[in-house]
Amino acid sequence: MIELAALMFLLVVVFTVVTLAGALLKLVFWAILLPFKFLLGVLLLPLLLLKAAVAGLALLVVAPLAALLLFGVALVTLAALVVPLLPMLCLALLVWVVVRAATRPVVVA
């Protein structure tokens, strides 16, 4: 049983060492590549601004079309919900007409 505990301890130690070595390697690569990252960011800043401008123009074109599409979908959905209720509406209108015709108007004296 003690061998199992020793093996688990050894595995934890190896995992810790490998993790720390990976973190150290990542830190070294980050420190070496950081100036290149800054330089690339400065060089690509005009392209980023151009991308933002093109996306803004595309939004100006697409937004009204999307609004029209959304309005059309809402209209079709409303029609799909109302059309099955039309027979009930006709029946209610018929009952209303019959009740209105059967009652006498109230005369206020």
Secondary structure, DSSP 8 states (H G I E B T S, - for coil): -HHHHHHHHHHHHHHHHHHHHHHHHHHHHHHHHHHHHHHHHHHHHHHHHHHHHHHHHHHHHHHHHHHHHHHHHHHHHHHHHHGGGHHHHHHHHHHHHHHHHHS------
